[in-house]
Each structure stands twice: as C-alpha cells, then as structure tokens.
C-alpha cells in the first residue's frame, strides 16, 4: 500500500526550509512532513546541495547574541514528562510538550514549547470527534501525524501538509478508528 502524502509544502516554503529562513514552528512542520514524504526529502536535499555550494563561496555571517541565546535556550529545553509523539521525536531536546486541555468532546490541545515559549500545538481528536468550527486569523499549517480528518476541503491523511489561508473557516472531523493527531503551526509571516 502506498502511504505517500498527497498534500505537500509549496516550493517556496521548501526553499525557505532548506535555507533555514522559515519560521521555527513552520520549519518543524516541514520536518514532520519530510519524515513521510520521499519526494519532498529529495527536493530539499537537492536545494541543500546547491545552497551548500553557494554558502561555501561566501564569508560567514556573524550571528547576533540575542539570536544565539534563543537557539541555545531552545536546545537546552528539558523534555517534560509526556514524550513527544513518534513523528516529532526529532524535536527531542529542542522542544517539549506543555499544557494539555480539552477543547471539545474527545478533542485535546497540547502546546509545544521551545524553551518556555509555546510555538505550535498538537490537536488530538478521538474517533469521529468534531472540532468546533473556527476561522484562522493567520495561515494555518497542519501536518497529520496519525490517521486522518475531513473537512469541506477534502480528506487529509497521515503525512499530509495542509496550509489554509487567513480567513479560512472549517470544521474538521476525525475520520478514524484510532483518532487523528495533528501538528499545528500558525505562519504569521505568510
Ligand atoms: Zn511532500
């Protein structure tokens, strides 16, 4: 059975990821997608090869102390008691799970922290659970880490990378027997 994702980040976002210019929470979303998607992995590897060759020809760029502090704070972040779900294990040591709360019947939201700062969230919906209808103020990026959900735009399954533009309204319904788990980031730069 072919489980390759059918929804992918656009090429601009993959380029931003490969050149480390994407927002952290968005970069994590792309990383999560890449674990499921051989074609995007190959595209990013090509970009990194090209970028690496170009970088080798330029002088190094000094990094501001503030920027370095933020990176080090993220790297030193301690893992909390609840482990990150398997598709996000690559974040161990740089991000951790924060508070979890129930947002609807059989639907929970857990913040993902980089240092002490919440940067993204996990939404877990039990079988056939329904998220309250909502409208996004900024671009919302969803990567499905387990199972699938459906809304007015279609059905989205494990590994899919779904970007919804600001102003989009939807009401996702978890499709499955297992329940759906999603990584969610808001891309305010988009
Ligand atoms: Zn892809």
Backbone and ligand atoms as CSV (ligand in chain L), in Angstrom:
chain,resi,resn,atom,element,x,y,z
A,1,UNK,N,N,0.851,-1.198,0.000
A,1,UNK,CA,C,0.000,0.000,0.000
A,1,UNK,C,C,0.891,1.254,0.000
A,2,UNK,N,N,0.572,2.182,-0.876
A,2,UNK,CA,C,1.345,3.416,-0.949
A,2,UNK,C,C,0.756,4.460,0.000
A,3,UNK,N,N,1.547,4.838,1.010
A,3,UNK,CA,C,1.047,5.789,2.002
A,3,UNK,C,C,1.652,7.169,1.822
A,4,UNK,N,N,2.210,7.440,0.626
A,4,UNK,CA,C,2.822,8.751,0.408
A,4,UNK,C,C,1.786,9.850,0.572
A,5,UNK,N,N,2.189,10.949,1.222
A,5,UNK,CA,C,1.256,12.066,1.360
A,5,UNK,C,C,0.838,12.604,-0.006
A,6,UNK,N,N,-0.337,13.203,-0.057
A,6,UNK,CA,C,-0.802,13.799,-1.320
A,6,UNK,C,C,-0.812,15.330,-1.244
A,7,UNK,N,N,-0.606,15.889,-0.059
A,7,UNK,CA,C,-0.565,17.357,0.094
A,7,UNK,C,C,0.813,17.732,0.628
A,8,UNK,N,N,1.469,18.675,-0.064
A,8,UNK,CA,C,2.880,18.992,0.211
A,8,UNK,C,C,3.074,20.495,0.445
A,9,UNK,N,N,4.173,20.883,1.115
A,9,UNK,CA,C,4.515,22.310,1.188
A,9,UNK,C,C,4.818,22.813,-0.226
A,10,UNK,N,N,4.562,24.100,-0.493
A,10,UNK,CA,C,4.907,24.589,-1.828
A,10,UNK,C,C,6.435,24.774,-1.930
A,11,UNK,N,N,6.902,24.986,-3.158
A,11,UNK,CA,C,8.359,25.007,-3.381
A,11,UNK,C,C,9.031,26.164,-2.659
A,12,UNK,N,N,8.325,27.294,-2.535
A,12,UNK,CA,C,8.899,28.439,-1.828
A,12,UNK,C,C,9.174,28.076,-0.367
A,13,UNK,N,N,8.212,27.392,0.253
A,13,UNK,CA,C,8.375,27.009,1.657
A,13,UNK,C,C,9.510,25.991,1.813
A,14,UNK,N,N,9.619,25.055,0.875
A,14,UNK,CA,C,10.714,24.083,0.933
A,14,UNK,C,C,12.057,24.792,0.762
A,15,UNK,N,N,12.064,25.827,-0.076
A,15,UNK,CA,C,13.286,26.610,-0.267
A,15,UNK,C,C,13.639,27.341,1.046
A,16,UNK,N,N,12.619,27.958,1.685
A,16,UNK,CA,C,12.863,28.657,2.960
A,16,UNK,C,C,13.378,27.682,4.018
A,17,UNK,N,N,12.819,26.473,3.997
A,17,UNK,CA,C,13.256,25.441,4.948
A,17,UNK,C,C,14.714,25.066,4.684
A,18,UNK,N,N,15.033,24.825,3.421
A,18,UNK,CA,C,16.385,24.380,3.070
A,18,UNK,C,C,17.427,25.453,3.372
A,19,UNK,N,N,17.004,26.717,3.325
A,19,UNK,CA,C,17.961,27.805,3.580
A,19,UNK,C,C,17.826,28.333,5.009
A,20,UNK,N,N,17.089,27.593,5.851
A,20,UNK,CA,C,16.921,27.936,7.273
A,20,UNK,C,C,16.332,29.327,7.465
A,21,UNK,N,N,15.479,29.778,6.545
A,21,UNK,CA,C,14.864,31.100,6.715
A,21,UNK,C,C,13.391,30.993,7.089
A,22,UNK,N,N,12.878,29.766,7.244
A,22,UNK,CA,C,11.474,29.601,7.650
A,22,UNK,C,C,11.346,29.828,9.153
A,23,UNK,N,N,10.186,30.304,9.575
A,23,UNK,CA,C,9.850,30.430,10.991
A,23,UNK,C,C,10.040,29.059,11.661
A,24,UNK,N,N,10.467,29.049,12.932
A,24,UNK,CA,C,10.789,27.789,13.620
A,24,UNK,C,C,9.625,26.789,13.602
A,25,UNK,N,N,8.424,27.274,13.968
A,25,UNK,CA,C,7.271,26.363,14.039
A,25,UNK,C,C,6.921,25.810,12.655
A,26,UNK,N,N,7.132,26.629,11.631
A,26,UNK,CA,C,6.858,26.196,10.252
A,26,UNK,C,C,7.938,25.201,9.813
A,27,UNK,N,N,9.187,25.478,10.198
A,27,UNK,CA,C,10.278,24.547,9.864
A,27,UNK,C,C,10.021,23.178,10.496
A,28,UNK,N,N,9.516,23.168,11.732
A,28,UNK,CA,C,9.196,21.889,12.375
A,28,UNK,C,C,8.099,21.154,11.597
A,29,UNK,N,N,7.122,21.918,11.096
A,29,UNK,CA,C,6.044,21.309,10.309
A,29,UNK,C,C,6.611,20.664,9.049
A,30,UNK,N,N,7.535,21.384,8.388
A,30,UNK,CA,C,8.142,20.827,7.175
A,30,UNK,C,C,8.945,19.576,7.538
A,31,UNK,N,N,9.709,19.635,8.649
A,31,UNK,CA,C,10.481,18.456,9.084
A,31,UNK,C,C,9.570,17.262,9.313
A,32,UNK,N,N,8.431,17.509,9.967
A,32,UNK,CA,C,7.492,16.408,10.240
A,32,UNK,C,C,6.995,15.818,8.924
A,33,UNK,N,N,6.652,16.680,7.960
A,33,UNK,CA,C,6.183,16.200,6.658
A,33,UNK,C,C,7.269,15.389,5.950
A,34,UNK,N,N,8.509,15.856,6.028
A,34,UNK,CA,C,9.601,15.183,5.309
A,34,UNK,C,C,9.791,13.740,5.776
A,35,UNK,N,N,9.414,13.468,7.025
A,35,UNK,CA,C,9.556,12.093,7.506
A,35,UNK,C,C,8.643,11.132,6.761
A,36,UNK,N,N,7.572,11.682,6.201
A,36,UNK,CA,C,6.608,10.837,5.497
A,36,UNK,C,C,6.783,10.913,3.979
A,37,UNK,N,N,7.537,11.914,3.497
A,37,UNK,CA,C,7.472,12.236,2.067
A,37,UNK,C,C,8.844,12.161,1.380
A,38,UNK,N,N,9.049,11.094,0.620
A,38,UNK,CA,C,10.331,10.904,-0.067
A,38,UNK,C,C,10.557,11.967,-1.138
A,39,UNK,N,N,9.492,12.401,-1.830
A,39,UNK,CA,C,9.705,13.351,-2.930
A,39,UNK,C,C,10.130,14.723,-2.395
A,40,UNK,N,N,9.531,15.183,-1.301
A,40,UNK,CA,C,9.956,16.469,-0.732
A,40,UNK,C,C,11.354,16.351,-0.111
A,41,UNK,N,N,11.660,15.183,0.478
A,41,UNK,CA,C,13.013,14.971,1.038
A,41,UNK,C,C,14.059,15.113,-0.054
A,42,UNK,N,N,13.761,14.533,-1.196
A,42,UNK,CA,C,14.716,14.582,-2.284
A,42,UNK,C,C,14.863,16.011,-2.818
A,43,UNK,N,N,13.738,16.740,-2.895
A,43,UNK,CA,C,13.764,18.132,-3.357
A,43,UNK,C,C,14.607,18.992,-2.405
A,44,UNK,N,N,14.390,18.808,-1.097
A,44,UNK,CA,C,15.138,19.594,-0.106
A,44,UNK,C,C,16.627,19.233,-0.160
A,45,UNK,N,N,16.931,17.948,-0.330
A,45,UNK,CA,C,18.339,17.524,-0.400
A,45,UNK,C,C,19.037,18.202,-1.574
A,46,UNK,N,N,18.320,18.314,-2.702
A,46,UNK,CA,C,18.891,18.990,-3.875
A,46,UNK,C,C,19.142,20.458,-3.561
A,47,UNK,N,N,18.146,21.117,-2.941
A,47,UNK,CA,C,18.310,22.537,-2.594
A,47,UNK,C,C,19.479,22.733,-1.630
A,48,UNK,N,N,19.612,21.816,-0.664
A,48,UNK,CA,C,20.683,21.953,0.322
A,48,UNK,C,C,22.054,21.773,-0.341
A,49,UNK,N,N,22.112,20.896,-1.319
A,49,UNK,CA,C,23.377,20.701,-2.043
A,49,UNK,C,C,23.752,21.976,-2.785
A,50,UNK,N,N,22.760,22.554,-3.472
A,50,UNK,CA,C,23.008,23.803,-4.206
A,50,UNK,C,C,23.376,24.907,-3.221
A,51,UNK,N,N,22.578,25.007,-2.119
A,51,UNK,CA,C,22.812,26.054,-1.112
A,51,UNK,C,C,24.161,25.893,-0.454
A,52,UNK,N,N,24.554,24.633,-0.148
A,52,UNK,CA,C,25.836,24.365,0.495
A,52,UNK,C,C,26.985,24.829,-0.380
A,53,UNK,N,N,26.859,24.593,-1.686
A,53,UNK,CA,C,27.913,25.002,-2.621
A,53,UNK,C,C,28.016,26.520,-2.651
A,54,UNK,N,N,26.851,27.190,-2.650
A,54,UNK,CA,C,26.855,28.662,-2.678
A,54,UNK,C,C,27.411,29.209,-1.366
A,55,UNK,N,N,27.020,28.565,-0.238
A,55,UNK,CA,C,27.443,29.039,1.076
A,55,UNK,C,C,28.964,28.947,1.217
A,56,UNK,N,N,29.542,27.879,0.637
A,56,UNK,CA,C,30.979,27.673,0.748
A,56,UNK,C,C,31.755,28.806,0.091
A,57,UNK,N,N,31.106,29.519,-0.821
A,57,UNK,CA,C,31.785,30.602,-1.527
A,57,UNK,C,C,31.622,31.955,-0.841
A,58,UNK,N,N,30.822,32.005,0.226
A,58,UNK,CA,C,30.590,33.285,0.893
A,58,UNK,C,C,31.291,33.314,2.248
A,59,UNK,N,N,31.524,34.525,2.743
A,59,UNK,CA,C,32.095,34.657,4.076
A,59,UNK,C,C,31.027,34.318,5.101
A,60,UNK,N,N,31.444,33.895,6.288
A,60,UNK,CA,C,30.462,33.568,7.321
A,60,UNK,C,C,29.767,34.847,7.795
A,61,UNK,N,N,28.511,34.674,8.226
A,61,UNK,CA,C,27.715,35.823,8.654
A,61,UNK,C,C,27.683,35.832,10.176
A,62,UNK,N,N,28.057,36.940,10.826
A,62,UNK,CA,C,28.018,36.950,12.292
A,62,UNK,C,C,26.578,36.803,12.804
A,63,UNK,N,N,26.404,36.020,13.841
A,63,UNK,CA,C,25.074,35.796,14.422
A,63,UNK,C,C,24.946,36.671,15.654
A,64,UNK,N,N,23.814,37.364,15.791
A,64,UNK,CA,C,23.646,38.256,16.935
A,64,UNK,C,C,23.577,37.445,18.226
A,65,UNK,N,N,23.992,38.059,19.326
A,65,UNK,CA,C,23.984,37.369,20.619
A,65,UNK,C,C,22.572,36.940,20.978
A,66,UNK,N,N,21.595,37.824,20.684
A,66,UNK,CA,C,20.206,37.507,21.038
A,66,UNK,C,C,19.744,36.256,20.296
A,67,UNK,N,N,20.089,36.197,19.021
A,67,UNK,CA,C,19.707,35.050,18.207
A,67,UNK,C,C,20.348,33.776,18.758
A,68,UNK,N,N,21.622,33.880,19.100
A,68,UNK,CA,C,22.344,32.724,19.625
A,68,UNK,C,C,21.726,32.270,20.950
A,69,UNK,N,N,21.358,33.237,21.809
A,69,UNK,CA,C,20.732,32.898,23.100
A,69,UNK,C,C,19.449,32.116,22.885
A,70,UNK,N,N,18.663,32.571,21.895
A,70,UNK,CA,C,17.384,31.897,21.635
A,70,UNK,C,C,17.615,30.464,21.177
A,71,UNK,N,N,18.593,30.301,20.303
A,71,UNK,CA,C,18.897,28.955,19.799
A,71,UNK,C,C,19.356,28.068,20.957
A,72,UNK,N,N,20.251,28.608,21.805
A,72,UNK,CA,C,20.771,27.803,22.912
A,72,UNK,C,C,19.661,27.480,23.905
A,73,UNK,N,N,18.744,28.443,24.161
A,73,UNK,CA,C,17.626,28.192,25.081
A,73,UNK,C,C,16.772,27.055,24.540
A,74,UNK,N,N,16.537,27.062,23.237
A,74,UNK,CA,C,15.723,26.005,22.640
A,74,UNK,C,C,16.442,24.660,22.769
A,75,UNK,N,N,17.746,24.664,22.557
A,75,UNK,CA,C,18.495,23.408,22.609
A,75,UNK,C,C,18.571,22.844,24.021
A,76,UNK,N,N,18.569,23.756,25.022
A,76,UNK,CA,C,18.723,23.291,26.392
A,76,UNK,C,C,17.393,22.933,27.050
A,77,UNK,N,N,16.308,23.166,26.335
A,77,UNK,CA,C,14.985,22.905,26.885
A,77,UNK,C,C,14.859,21.455,27.358
A,78,UNK,N,N,14.391,21.290,28.566
A,78,UNK,CA,C,14.268,19.932,29.093
A,78,UNK,C,C,13.011,19.263,28.592
A,79,UNK,N,N,13.114,17.982,28.365
A,79,UNK,CA,C,11.938,17.232,27.934
A,79,UNK,C,C,11.011,17.059,29.136
A,80,UNK,N,N,9.711,17.286,28.916
A,80,UNK,CA,C,8.764,17.135,30.023
A,80,UNK,C,C,8.386,15.674,30.167
A,81,UNK,N,N,7.514,15.433,31.136
A,81,UNK,CA,C,7.189,14.041,31.442
A,81,UNK,C,C,6.562,13.304,30.248
A,82,UNK,N,N,5.610,13.973,29.550
A,82,UNK,CA,C,4.973,13.292,28.418
A,82,UNK,C,C,5.924,13.309,27.228
A,83,UNK,N,N,6.199,12.159,26.641
A,83,UNK,CA,C,7.112,12.152,25.492
A,83,UNK,C,C,6.441,12.722,24.256
A,84,UNK,N,N,7.233,13.252,23.364
A,84,UNK,CA,C,6.702,13.719,22.080
A,84,UNK,C,C,6.236,12.502,21.282
A,85,UNK,N,N,5.165,12.642,20.488
A,85,UNK,CA,C,4.733,11.507,19.675
A,85,UNK,C,C,5.809,11.137,18.653
A,86,UNK,N,N,5.800,9.881,18.228
A,86,UNK,CA,C,6.875,9.348,17.388
A,86,UNK,C,C,7.271,10.238,16.204
A,87,UNK,N,N,6.316,10.785,15.425
A,87,UNK,CA,C,6.753,11.578,14.267
A,87,UNK,C,C,7.444,12.886,14.662
A,88,UNK,N,N,7.379,13.268,15.948
A,88,UNK,CA,C,8.043,14.513,16.383
A,88,UNK,C,C,9.259,14.233,17.262
A,89,UNK,N,N,9.696,12.961,17.275
A,89,UNK,CA,C,10.844,12.620,18.126
A,89,UNK,C,C,12.091,13.411,17.752
A,90,UNK,N,N,12.156,13.860,16.492
A,90,UNK,CA,C,13.326,14.639,16.074
A,90,UNK,C,C,13.429,15.958,16.837
A,91,UNK,N,N,12.330,16.362,17.511
A,91,UNK,CA,C,12.345,17.611,18.279
A,91,UNK,C,C,12.854,17.420,19.702
A,92,UNK,N,N,13.049,16.166,20.123
A,92,UNK,CA,C,13.502,15.911,21.497
A,92,UNK,C,C,14.786,16.692,21.752
A,93,UNK,N,N,14.811,17.421,22.859
A,93,UNK,CA,C,15.985,18.223,23.164
A,93,UNK,C,C,15.860,19.656,22.699
A,94,UNK,N,N,14.976,19.925,21.721
A,94,UNK,CA,C,14.806,21.310,21.284
A,94,UNK,C,C,13.381,21.799,21.516
A,95,UNK,N,N,12.460,20.899,21.786
A,95,UNK,CA,C,11.081,21.302,22.093
A,95,UNK,C,C,10.479,20.266,23.031
A,96,UNK,N,N,9.409,20.657,23.708
A,96,UNK,CA,C,8.771,19.746,24.657
A,96,UNK,C,C,7.282,20.030,24.688
A,97,UNK,N,N,6.542,19.096,25.253
A,97,UNK,CA,C,5.100,19.302,25.368
A,97,UNK,C,C,4.795,20.167,26.581
A,98,UNK,N,N,3.844,21.075,26.434
A,98,UNK,CA,C,3.399,21.919,27.537
A,98,UNK,C,C,2.044,21.455,28.035
A,99,UNK,N,N,1.207,22.425,28.387
A,99,UNK,CA,C,-0.096,22.096,28.956
A,99,UNK,C,C,-1.022,21.459,27.938
A,100,UNK,N,N,-1.873,20.581,28.470
A,100,UNK,CA,C,-2.868,19.912,27.626
A,100,UNK,C,C,-4.252,20.302,28.144
A,101,UNK,N,N,-5.174,20.634,27.261
A,101,UNK,CA,C,-6.537,20.910,27.715
A,101,UNK,C,C,-7.543,20.363,26.709
A,102,UNK,N,N,-8.726,20.089,27.196
A,102,UNK,CA,C,-9.782,19.582,26.324
A,102,UNK,C,C,-10.478,20.775,25.687
A,103,UNK,N,N,-10.576,20.783,24.359
A,103,UNK,CA,C,-11.191,21.921,23.669
A,103,UNK,C,C,-12.573,21.573,23.125
A,104,UNK,N,N,-12.889,20.283,23.072
A,104,UNK,CA,C,-14.215,19.823,22.656
A,104,UNK,C,C,-14.316,18.371,23.098
A,105,UNK,N,N,-15.474,17.764,22.921
A,105,UNK,CA,C,-15.642,16.380,23.341
A,105,UNK,C,C,-14.646,15.485,22.598
A,106,UNK,N,N,-13.807,14.769,23.335
A,106,UNK,CA,C,-12.789,13.854,22.789
A,106,UNK,C,C,-11.714,14.575,21.968
A,107,UNK,N,N,-11.583,15.892,22.136
A,107,UNK,CA,C,-10.541,16.637,21.408
A,107,UNK,C,C,-9.653,17.362,22.418
A,108,UNK,N,N,-8.339,17.118,22.360
A,108,UNK,CA,C,-7.422,17.820,23.262
A,108,UNK,C,C,-6.413,18.643,22.466
A,109,UNK,N,N,-5.946,19.699,23.110
A,109,UNK,CA,C,-4.912,20.547,22.522
A,109,UNK,C,C,-3.743,20.608,23.505
A,110,UNK,N,N,-2.539,20.322,23.015
A,110,UNK,CA,C,-1.327,20.349,23.835
A,110,UNK,C,C,-0.364,21.333,23.204
A,111,UNK,N,N,0.135,22.267,24.008
A,111,UNK,CA,C,1.074,23.217,23.418
A,111,UNK,C,C,2.450,22.567,23.248
A,112,UNK,N,N,3.172,23.030,22.245
A,112,UNK,CA,C,4.553,22.598,22.030
A,112,UNK,C,C,5.440,23.791,22.349
A,113,UNK,N,N,6.377,23.575,23.266
A,113,UNK,CA,C,7.204,24.670,23.761
A,113,UNK,C,C,8.617,24.586,23.203
A,114,UNK,N,N,9.142,25.743,22.824
A,114,UNK,CA,C,10.572,25.864,22.532
A,114,UNK,C,C,11.104,26.771,23.629
A,115,UNK,N,N,11.947,26.248,24.500
A,115,UNK,CA,C,12.244,26.967,25.727
A,115,UNK,C,C,10.950,27.002,26.523
A,116,UNK,N,N,10.529,28.167,26.997
A,116,UNK,CA,C,9.259,28.286,27.722
A,116,UNK,C,C,8.151,28.779,26.807
A,117,UNK,N,N,8.482,29.059,25.570
A,117,UNK,CA,C,7.529,29.736,24.685
A,117,UNK,C,C,6.716,28.740,23.862
A,118,UNK,N,N,5.364,28.838,23.927
A,118,UNK,CA,C,4.572,27.973,23.052
A,118,UNK,C,C,4.704,28.438,21.609
A,119,UNK,N,N,5.068,27.537,20.727
A,119,UNK,CA,C,5.258,27.926,19.326
A,119,UNK,C,C,4.302,27.205,18.385
A,120,UNK,N,N,3.737,26.110,18.846
A,120,UNK,CA,C,2.846,25.317,17.987
A,120,UNK,C,C,1.985,24.465,18.912
A,121,UNK,N,N,1.157,23.627,18.340
A,121,UNK,CA,C,0.329,22.777,19.192
A,121,UNK,C,C,0.033,21.442,18.528
A,122,UNK,N,N,-0.342,20.508,19.379
A,122,UNK,CA,C,-0.816,19.208,18.909
A,122,UNK,C,C,-2.309,19.163,19.167
A,123,UNK,N,N,-3.075,18.776,18.181
A,123,UNK,CA,C,-4.501,18.539,18.402
A,123,UNK,C,C,-4.740,17.048,18.201
A,124,UNK,N,N,-5.361,16.441,19.195
A,124,UNK,CA,C,-5.667,15.020,19.105
A,124,UNK,C,C,-7.173,14.848,19.201
A,125,UNK,N,N,-7.750,14.231,18.206
A,125,UNK,CA,C,-9.199,14.027,18.187
A,125,UNK,C,C,-9.520,12.549,18.204
A,126,UNK,N,N,-10.339,12.119,19.140
A,126,UNK,CA,C,-10.755,10.720,19.201
A,126,UNK,C,C,-11.586,10.362,17.978
A,127,UNK,N,N,-11.866,9.061,17.798
A,127,UNK,CA,C,-12.622,8.610,16.628
A,127,UNK,C,C,-13.929,9.382,16.447
A,128,UNK,N,N,-14.130,9.894,15.251
A,128,UNK,CA,C,-15.348,10.625,14.846
A,128,UNK,C,C,-15.547,11.907,15.656
A,129,UNK,N,N,-14.519,12.380,16.320
A,129,UNK,CA,C,-14.675,13.622,17.083
A,129,UNK,C,C,-14.755,14.808,16.123
A,130,UNK,N,N,-15.396,15.858,16.586
A,130,UNK,CA,C,-15.626,17.037,15.750
A,130,UNK,C,C,-15.032,18.252,16.443
A,131,UNK,N,N,-14.167,18.947,15.728
A,131,UNK,CA,C,-13.599,20.185,16.275
A,131,UNK,C,C,-14.623,21.303,16.096
A,132,UNK,N,N,-14.721,22.220,17.045
A,132,UNK,CA,C,-15.645,23.338,16.814
A,132,UNK,C,C,-15.273,24.088,15.533
A,133,UNK,N,N,-16.266,24.576,14.796
A,133,UNK,CA,C,-15.994,25.365,13.587
A,133,UNK,C,C,-15.197,26.598,14.003
A,134,UNK,N,N,-14.200,26.946,13.205
A,134,UNK,CA,C,-13.375,28.106,13.546
A,134,UNK,C,C,-12.792,28.732,12.287
A,135,UNK,N,N,-12.346,29.981,12.449
A,135,UNK,CA,C,-11.764,30.739,11.334
A,135,UNK,C,C,-10.327,31.091,11.705
A,136,UNK,N,N,-9.408,30.934,10.743
A,136,UNK,CA,C,-7.998,31.241,11.022
A,136,UNK,C,C,-7.688,32.704,10.755
A,137,UNK,N,N,-7.016,33.333,11.714
A,137,UNK,CA,C,-6.615,34.730,11.520
A,137,UNK,C,C,-5.334,34.812,10.704
A,138,UNK,N,N,-4.489,33.782,10.810
A,138,UNK,CA,C,-3.250,33.748,10.020
A,138,UNK,C,C,-3.216,32.420,9.274
A,139,UNK,N,N,-2.202,32.266,8.412
A,139,UNK,CA,C,-2.109,30.995,7.693
A,139,UNK,C,C,-1.902,29.868,8.707
A,140,UNK,N,N,-2.705,28.839,8.604
A,140,UNK,CA,C,-2.563,27.690,9.500
A,140,UNK,C,C,-1.925,26.537,8.729
A,141,UNK,N,N,-0.917,25.943,9.341
A,141,UNK,CA,C,-0.272,24.779,8.728
A,141,UNK,C,C,-0.544,23.564,9.600
A,142,UNK,N,N,-1.066,22.521,8.981
A,142,UNK,CA,C,-1.371,21.279,9.693
A,142,UNK,C,C,-0.560,20.163,9.058
A,143,UNK,N,N,0.095,19.358,9.892
A,143,UNK,CA,C,0.703,18.116,9.409
A,143,UNK,C,C,0.041,16.981,10.174
A,144,UNK,N,N,-0.514,16.035,9.439
A,144,UNK,CA,C,-1.215,14.930,10.098
A,144,UNK,C,C,-0.191,13.872,10.503
A,145,UNK,N,N,-0.132,13.612,11.797
A,145,UNK,CA,C,0.873,12.684,12.335
A,145,UNK,C,C,0.298,11.285,12.531
A,146,UNK,N,N,-1.010,11.185,12.618
A,146,UNK,CA,C,-1.639,9.865,12.762
A,146,UNK,C,C,-3.044,9.936,12.190
A,147,UNK,N,N,-3.364,8.961,11.373
A,147,UNK,CA,C,-4.712,8.812,10.847
A,147,UNK,C,C,-5.156,9.950,9.930
A,148,UNK,N,N,-6.390,10.392,10.002
A,148,UNK,CA,C,-6.863,11.360,9.004
A,148,UNK,C,C,-8.055,12.159,9.539
A,149,UNK,N,N,-8.329,13.286,8.847
A,149,UNK,CA,C,-9.548,14.038,9.145
A,149,UNK,C,C,-10.137,14.547,7.843
A,150,UNK,N,N,-11.369,14.964,7.913
A,150,UNK,CA,C,-12.037,15.530,6.738
A,150,UNK,C,C,-12.648,16.866,7.111
A,151,UNK,N,N,-12.671,17.755,6.121
A,151,UNK,CA,C,-13.453,18.989,6.266
A,151,UNK,C,C,-13.996,19.343,4.883
A,152,UNK,N,N,-14.510,20.566,4.724
A,152,UNK,CA,C,-15.135,20.937,3.454
A,152,UNK,C,C,-14.156,20.848,2.280
A,153,UNK,N,N,-12.841,20.919,2.578
A,153,UNK,CA,C,-11.845,20.929,1.503
A,153,UNK,C,C,-11.412,19.525,1.099
A,154,UNK,N,N,-11.817,18.523,1.851
A,154,UNK,CA,C,-11.450,17.160,1.473
A,154,UNK,C,C,-11.012,16.330,2.660
A,155,UNK,N,N,-10.319,15.225,2.311
A,155,UNK,CA,C,-9.840,14.325,3.351
A,155,UNK,C,C,-8.316,14.414,3.379
A,156,UNK,N,N,-7.754,14.509,4.574
A,156,UNK,CA,C,-6.314,14.683,4.736
A,156,UNK,C,C,-5.790,13.559,5.616
A,157,UNK,N,N,-4.750,12.862,5.120
A,157,UNK,CA,C,-4.291,11.660,5.815
A,157,UNK,C,C,-2.858,11.812,6.295
A,158,UNK,N,N,-2.375,10.801,6.971
A,158,UNK,CA,C,-1.065,10.838,7.627
A,158,UNK,C,C,0.037,11.346,6.679
A,159,UNK,N,N,0.807,12.286,7.182
A,159,UNK,CA,C,1.912,12.871,6.410
A,159,UNK,C,C,1.521,14.096,5.606
A,160,UNK,N,N,0.232,14.285,5.368
A,160,UNK,CA,C,-0.184,15.441,4.552
A,160,UNK,C,C,0.181,16.764,5.240
A,161,UNK,N,N,0.542,17.732,4.407
A,161,UNK,CA,C,0.906,19.087,4.842
A,161,UNK,C,C,-0.158,20.010,4.270
A,162,UNK,N,N,-0.954,20.602,5.143
A,162,UNK,CA,C,-2.110,21.369,4.680
A,162,UNK,C,C,-1.964,22.821,5.138
A,163,UNK,N,N,-1.877,23.742,4.193
A,163,UNK,CA,C,-1.773,25.163,4.530
A,163,UNK,C,C,-3.107,25.838,4.198
A,164,UNK,N,N,-3.739,26.435,5.206
A,164,UNK,CA,C,-5.014,27.141,4.994
A,164,UNK,C,C,-4.779,28.631,5.121
A,165,UNK,N,N,-5.254,29.370,4.143
A,165,UNK,CA,C,-5.004,30.811,4.128
A,165,UNK,C,C,-5.781,31.534,5.222
A,166,UNK,N,N,-5.311,32.726,5.622
A,166,UNK,CA,C,-6.041,33.511,6.620
A,166,UNK,C,C,-7.480,33.742,6.163
A,167,UNK,N,N,-8.396,33.699,7.115
A,167,UNK,CA,C,-9.801,33.907,6.782
A,167,UNK,C,C,-10.541,32.622,6.448
A,168,UNK,N,N,-9.805,31.506,6.325
A,168,UNK,CA,C,-10.445,30.225,6.022
A,168,UNK,C,C,-11.213,29.727,7.251
A,169,UNK,N,N,-12.431,29.262,7.028
A,169,UNK,CA,C,-13.207,28.650,8.116
A,169,UNK,C,C,-13.355,27.164,7.817
A,170,UNK,N,N,-13.284,26.356,8.863
A,170,UNK,CA,C,-13.556,24.928,8.653
A,170,UNK,C,C,-13.924,24.244,9.966
A,171,UNK,N,N,-14.421,23.019,9.810
A,171,UNK,CA,C,-14.792,22.211,10.968
A,171,UNK,C,C,-14.300,20.779,10.724
A,172,UNK,N,N,-13.067,20.485,11.155
A,172,UNK,CA,C,-12.513,19.162,10.893
A,172,UNK,C,C,-13.220,18.067,11.709
A,173,UNK,N,N,-13.337,16.901,11.090
A,173,UNK,CA,C,-13.900,15.730,11.760
A,173,UNK,C,C,-12.888,14.597,11.633
A,174,UNK,N,N,-12.483,14.009,12.761
A,174,UNK,CA,C,-11.549,12.873,12.717
A,174,UNK,C,C,-12.267,11.689,12.081
A,175,UNK,N,N,-11.569,11.056,11.123
A,175,UNK,CA,C,-12.233,10.015,10.336
A,175,UNK,C,C,-12.301,8.661,10.993
A,176,UNK,N,N,-11.435,8.426,11.906
A,176,UNK,CA,C,-10.900,7.098,12.035
A,176,UNK,C,C,-11.341,6.290,13.207
A,177,UNK,N,N,-10.697,5.171,13.322
A,177,UNK,CA,C,-10.890,4.281,14.469
A,177,UNK,C,C,-9.890,4.680,15.558
A,178,UNK,N,N,-8.686,5.001,15.137
A,178,UNK,CA,C,-7.620,5.326,16.101
A,178,UNK,C,C,-7.755,6.729,16.665
A,179,UNK,N,N,-8.254,7.648,15.859
A,179,UNK,CA,C,-8.253,9.057,16.235
A,179,UNK,C,C,-7.112,9.756,15.534
A,180,UNK,N,N,-7.303,11.041,15.290
A,180,UNK,CA,C,-6.375,11.802,14.465
A,180,UNK,C,C,-5.462,12.651,15.345
A,181,UNK,N,N,-4.178,12.701,14.993
A,181,UNK,CA,C,-3.226,13.542,15.717
A,181,UNK,C,C,-2.589,14.491,14.712
A,182,UNK,N,N,-2.619,15.778,15.017
A,182,UNK,CA,C,-2.094,16.787,14.078
A,182,UNK,C,C,-1.131,17.741,14.776
A,183,UNK,N,N,-0.092,18.112,14.055
A,183,UNK,CA,C,0.798,19.216,14.467
A,183,UNK,C,C,0.265,20.467,13.799
A,184,UNK,N,N,0.121,21.543,14.563
A,184,UNK,CA,C,-0.454,22.772,14.002
A,184,UNK,C,C,0.438,23.974,14.304
A,185,UNK,N,N,0.766,24.719,13.264
A,185,UNK,CA,C,1.552,25.940,13.422
A,185,UNK,C,C,0.808,27.076,12.716
A,186,UNK,N,N,0.994,28.272,13.230
A,186,UNK,CA,C,0.415,29.435,12.571
A,186,UNK,C,C,1.548,30.247,11.972
A,187,UNK,N,N,1.488,30.403,10.661
A,187,UNK,CA,C,2.564,31.083,9.935
A,187,UNK,C,C,2.183,32.543,9.761
A,188,UNK,N,N,2.570,33.368,10.738
A,188,UNK,CA,C,2.142,34.763,10.676
A,188,UNK,C,C,2.894,35.539,9.608
A,189,UNK,N,N,4.023,34.967,9.138
A,189,UNK,CA,C,4.805,35.646,8.103
A,189,UNK,C,C,4.178,35.495,6.724
A,190,UNK,N,N,3.291,34.513,6.551
A,190,UNK,CA,C,2.765,34.229,5.205
A,190,UNK,C,C,1.698,35.238,4.806
L,1,ZN,ZN,ZN,5.918,16.197,0.292
